[in-house]
Amino acid sequence: MDIFEQCEDPQNSTFGPLACPSNTMYPPATVCAVDFAKQACFSPGESGSPLMVEIEEMEESKKKMEERKQRFYVEGILSFVKGRGCDIYSNNPSAYTKLSCFLPWIAKQYGMHYDSEQETDPKCFVGTPGSISDDQTCLERDSRFDGGKNEMKEKCQNTPSNLQEFLVGEQDCIFPFYYNGRMYNECIVFTEAGFVYPAFRCPVLNIITKIDGINNFEIDIIQDADQTQDCPSFGCTIFQVPRYCLQDCLDPDSPLNPNKKVCDPECRRAAFSTCKNNCPGVGSLGIIGGGALLFAAAPFVGQALLAPAGLGAVGLGGFGLMMANTMCSAPFCTTPSGQCCMFQLSINGLVCPSRC
């Protein structure tokens, strides 16, 4: 695990830098970390898992420093993950409660006294304050303020979750909307058959079905989706939703038409995409239990996931789909299973990962 010097929202998607990254608040006494190999996926049922840090202790013996047995200590206890939760495409760090901040309190509960040899870490009292972007292209007028005040807020946009979405670019969430008969004005977590799908999502495309002029989506989560080389595990298939044909494939602003059953693959889109952490409705996904869930080291990226919104077949969207499937070149590479992923930096230089 790579431990952050300071907790912060992702500045990059899996495929490159974000034009408008969010910068939401993290509380004091929190340490954040991500798995650089992208194989650790913590999900509901795993809170309390320790973040172990390896140290080499030295002791003086016969007037020289000798290396002692390597030891591990607990840096933090797993607490929450923001936004999309158990999924490598969010790039959100896992947030841990910093254990050292609470050792005096823990000792007190047992009638003990904890005497630390070190000064109290400032991180125990100072968190990461949220802030608003200085980039005007990432801002919009805040409609909550009246009376002519020019108050601004960050746009609520999606985080690209595959190469085609990255090429199309970050898109604004469309509020309000109806989802299965209920109106929402914020990002939502899909729930089907009592199961919570751990991702906050919003529509980024319009649809021809409306209620009083508002987009109306009737969606059934694909609970029995086929597993492919691009989507080989349950951890991938739970993020799949139906994809619909664009009304006009040549028009990048065309709405979706759920009644249109036949169209080219590059003309199909998923209306919903993943929300950034600064979007309304997005919260932290609590994680309860112990242990770490490791997905197989096979890829689960590509068009099998939430499909991108945006340009038609002749635009970047169509090009992205073609590139993802047939033109994998630098800075991307083809994994052993055939997936197109970005090169990753390791101690041995640039390497092609086992999956994105």
C-alpha positions in Angstrom: 0.0 0.0 0.0 1.2 3.5 -0.7 0.4 5.8 2.2 -0.5 9.5 1.4 1.3 12.3 3.1 -2.1 13.9 3.2 -5.6 12.5 2.4 -6.9 13.9 -0.8 -9.4 13.1 -3.6 -8.0 11.5 -6.8 -6.2 13.9 -9.2 -6.2 11.3 -11.9 -8.5 8.7 -13.4 -7.1 5.3 -14.3 -6.4 6.7 -17.8 -4.9 10.1 -17.1 -5.2 13.4 -15.2 -8.7 14.8 -14.4 -9.5 18.3 -15.8 -11.6 19.1 -12.8 -10.6 17.0 -9.8 -12.6 17.3 -6.6 -11.1 18.3 -3.3 -13.4 17.3 -0.5 -12.8 17.2 3.2 -11.1 14.4 5.2 -11.3 14.5 9.1 -8.4 14.7 11.5 -6.7 11.5 12.7 -7.2 9.9 9.3 -4.5 8.3 7.2 -5.1 7.4 3.5 -3.6 4.7 1.4 -4.0 3.0 -2.0 -2.8 -0.3 -3.3 -0.3 0.6 -6.1 -0.9 -2.8 -7.7 -4.6 -2.2 -7.7 -5.4 -5.6 -6.4 -6.8 -4.8 -3.0 -10.5 -4.0 -3.0 -12.1 -3.4 0.4 -15.8 -3.8 0.5 -18.7 -3.8 3.0 -17.7 -6.2 5.8 -14.1 -5.3 6.1 -13.9 -2.3 8.5 -11.2 -2.7 11.2 -8.7 -4.3 8.8 -5.2 -3.0 9.9 -2.9 -1.0 7.7 0.4 -2.7 8.5 3.7 -0.9 8.1 7.0 -2.7 8.1 10.0 -1.2 10.0 13.6 -2.3 10.6 14.6 -1.7 14.2 18.2 -1.2 15.1 19.8 -1.9 18.5 23.3 -1.1 19.8 25.3 -4.2 20.6 29.0 -4.3 21.2 29.3 -0.7 20.2 27.9 -1.2 16.7 24.4 -1.0 15.2 23.1 -4.4 14.2 20.0 -5.1 12.2 17.2 -6.6 14.3 14.4 -8.8 13.1 12.0 -6.9 10.9 8.7 -5.9 12.6 5.3 -4.6 11.7 3.1 -2.1 13.4 -0.5 -0.9 12.9 -0.6 2.5 11.3 -4.4 2.7 11.0 -7.7 0.8 11.1 -9.8 0.7 7.9 -12.8 3.1 8.2 -14.3 4.2 4.9 -13.9 4.8 1.2 -15.5 7.7 -0.6 -17.5 7.7 -3.8 -17.3 4.5 -5.8 -16.0 2.4 -3.1 -14.9 -1.1 -4.1 -13.7 -0.5 -7.6 -10.3 0.3 -9.1 -11.6 2.9 -11.4 -12.5 5.4 -8.8 -8.9 5.8 -7.6 -10.3 6.9 -4.2 -8.0 6.1 -1.3 -9.0 3.8 1.6 -9.3 6.0 4.7 -8.0 4.6 8.0 -8.4 5.8 11.6 -4.8 6.8 12.6 -4.3 4.5 15.6 -1.5 6.4 17.3 -3.9 9.4 17.8 -6.1 7.3 20.0 -3.6 5.2 22.1 -3.9 7.5 25.1 -7.7 7.2 25.1 -7.5 3.4 24.6 -5.1 3.1 27.5 -7.4 5.2 29.7 -10.4 2.9 29.1 -8.4 0.1 30.7 -7.1 2.1 33.6 -3.6 2.4 32.0 -1.4 5.3 31.2 0.1 5.7 27.7 3.4 7.7 27.7 4.6 8.4 24.2 8.2 9.1 23.5 7.2 11.3 20.6 5.3 14.5 20.3 1.6 14.2 19.3 1.3 14.1 15.5 -0.4 17.3 14.2 -2.4 15.1 11.9 -4.3 14.0 15.0 -5.9 17.4 15.1 -5.7 18.8 11.6 -7.6 17.1 8.7 -7.8 18.0 5.0 -10.1 20.9 4.5 -12.2 20.9 1.3 -11.7 23.6 -1.2 -13.2 24.9 -4.5 -11.3 24.9 -7.7 -9.7 28.1 -9.1 -10.3 26.9 -12.6 -13.3 28.8 -13.9 -14.1 26.1 -16.4 -14.8 23.7 -13.5 -17.3 26.1 -11.8 -20.9 27.1 -12.3 -23.3 29.6 -10.7 -24.7 28.4 -7.4 -28.5 28.6 -7.8 -29.0 28.5 -4.0 -28.0 32.2 -3.8 -30.4 34.8 -5.0 -30.3 38.6 -5.1 -27.8 38.9 -7.8 -24.9 37.4 -5.9 -22.3 35.8 -8.2 -21.6 32.8 -6.0 -20.0 29.9 -7.7 -19.7 26.2 -7.0 -17.8 23.3 -8.5 -19.6 21.4 -11.3 -20.8 17.9 -10.5 -19.2 15.7 -13.2 -18.4 12.1 -13.8 -15.1 10.3 -13.4 -14.0 8.6 -16.6 -14.1 4.8 -16.0 -12.7 3.5 -19.3 -10.6 4.7 -22.2 -13.6 5.9 -24.3 -15.0 8.0 -21.4 -11.5 9.5 -20.9 -11.3 10.5 -24.5 -14.8 12.0 -24.5 -13.9 14.0 -21.3 -15.5 14.7 -18.0 -19.3 15.4 -18.3 -21.8 17.2 -16.2 -24.4 15.2 -14.3 -27.9 15.9 -15.4 -30.3 16.8 -12.5 -33.1 16.2 -11.7 -34.0 12.8 -13.1 -36.4 9.9 -12.5 -35.0 6.5 -11.7 -37.5 3.6 -11.6 -40.4 6.0 -10.9 -38.7 8.1 -8.2 -37.3 11.6 -8.8 -33.8 12.5 -7.6 -31.8 15.7 -7.6 -28.5 14.1 -6.5 -26.2 11.1 -7.2 -27.6 7.8 -6.1 -26.5 4.3 -5.2 -28.4 1.6 -7.1 -30.1 -1.0 -5.0 -31.7 -4.1 -6.5 -33.1 -7.2 -4.7 -31.7 -5.9 -1.4 -28.2 -5.6 -2.7 -26.4 -2.2 -2.7 -24.1 -1.6 -5.7 -21.2 0.4 -4.2 -21.0 3.3 -6.6 -22.7 6.8 -6.6 -23.9 7.5 -10.1 -25.7 10.1 -12.1 -27.1 10.4 -15.7 -24.8 12.2 -18.2 -27.0 11.7 -21.2 -30.6 12.6 -21.9 -33.2 10.0 -22.8 -36.4 10.4 -24.9 -38.6 8.9 -22.1 -39.7 11.9 -19.9 -42.0 12.7 -17.0 -43.1 16.4 -17.2 -40.0 17.1 -19.3 -37.6 15.4 -16.9 -35.5 12.4 -18.0 -37.1 9.1 -16.8 -34.9 6.0 -16.6 -36.4 2.5 -16.1 -33.3 0.4 -15.4 -32.8 -3.1 -14.3 -29.2 -3.9 -13.1 -27.7 -6.7 -15.0 -27.3 -9.2 -12.2 -26.4 -12.1 -14.4 -24.0 -10.4 -16.7 -21.6 -12.6 -18.6 -18.0 -12.5 -17.4 -15.4 -11.8 -20.2 -11.7 -11.1 -20.3 -12.5 -7.5 -19.9 -14.9 -8.2 -17.0 -14.0 -11.5 -15.4 -15.3 -11.1 -11.9 -18.3 -10.3 -9.8 -16.5 -7.1 -8.8 -16.8 -5.9 -12.4 -20.2 -7.2 -13.4 -22.0 -5.4 -10.5 -21.2 -2.1 -12.2 -22.8 -3.0 -15.5 -26.1 -1.3 -16.5 -28.0 -1.6 -19.8 -26.7 0.4 -22.7 -29.1 2.1 -25.1 -28.8 3.3 -28.7 -28.4 7.0 -29.5 -31.3 8.4 -31.3 -28.9 9.8 -33.9 -25.4 8.2 -33.8 -23.9 11.1 -35.7 -25.1 13.7 -33.2 -23.0 13.9 -30.0 -25.9 15.6 -28.2 -28.5 13.0 -29.3 -30.6 11.5 -26.5 -30.8 7.8 -25.8 -33.7 5.8 -27.3 -34.5 2.7 -25.3 -37.0 1.6 -28.0 -34.2 1.4 -30.6 -32.9 -2.1 -30.4 -30.5 -2.2 -33.3 -27.4 0.0 -33.7 -23.7 -0.2 -34.1 -21.8 -1.0 -30.9 -20.1 2.4 -30.8 -23.5 4.0 -30.8 -24.6 2.4 -27.6 -24.2 4.3 -24.3 -25.0 3.9 -20.7 -26.9 6.9 -19.4 -25.3 6.7 -15.9 -21.7 7.2 -15.0 -19.7 7.5 -11.8 -20.0 10.8 -9.7 -17.0 12.6 -8.4 -16.7 13.1 -4.6 -17.9 16.7 -4.7 -21.3 15.8 -6.2 -24.5 16.2 -4.2 -25.5 12.9 -2.6 -22.0 11.4 -2.7 -20.9 10.1 0.7 -18.5 7.7 2.3 -19.2 4.0 2.0 -18.7 2.5 5.5 -16.9 -0.8 5.7 -17.7 -3.2 8.5 -15.8 -6.4 9.4 -12.2 -7.6 8.9 -9.9 -8.9 6.2 -9.1 -7.8 2.6 -10.8 -8.9 -0.5 -8.4 -9.5 -3.4 -9.7 -9.7 -6.9 -8.1 -12.0 -9.4 -5.2 -10.4 -11.2 -7.2 -10.4 -14.4 -8.5 -7.2 -16.0 -12.0 -5.9 -15.6 -12.1 -2.8 -17.7 -13.5 -1.7 -21.0 -16.9 -1.4 -22.5 -18.3 -4.1 -20.2 -18.3 -1.5 -17.5 -20.4 1.7 -17.4 -20.4 2.7 -21.0 -19.3 6.3 -21.9 -21.4 9.2 -22.9 -20.6 11.7 -25.5 -19.7 11.8 -29.1 -21.1 9.8 -32.0 -19.5 7.1 -34.1 -17.4 9.6 -36.0 -16.2 11.5 -32.8 -13.8 10.8 -30.1 -16.2 8.3 -28.5 -16.2 6.1 -31.6 -12.4 6.5 -31.9 -11.9 5.6 -28.2 -13.9 2.4 -28.6 -11.9 1.4 -31.6 -8.6 2.3 -29.9 -9.4 0.4 -26.8 -10.1 -2.7 -28.9 -7.6 -2.6 -31.7 -5.0 0.2 -31.4 -3.3 -0.2 -28.0 -0.1 1.8 -28.2 2.0 4.0 -26.0 1.3 5.2 -23.3 -0.9 2.2 -23.2 0.0 -1.5 -23.4 -1.7 -4.8 -24.1 -1.9 -7.1 -21.0 -1.4 -10.9 -21.3 -5.2 -11.2 -21.4 -5.6 -8.7 -24.2 -6.7 -5.7 -22.2 -5.4 -2.2 -23.1 -4.0 -0.5 -20.0 -1.7 2.4 -19.2 1.9 1.7 -18.4 2.7 1.8 -14.7 5.9 3.1 -13.0 7.7 0.5 -10.8 11.2 0.2 -9.3 12.2 -1.5 -12.5 10.9 1.3 -14.7 7.7 1.3 -16.8 5.9 -2.1 -16.8 2.7 -3.3 -18.3 0.3 -4.2 -15.4 -1.6 -7.5 -15.1 -4.8 -5.4 -15.3 -5.9 -1.7 -15.4 
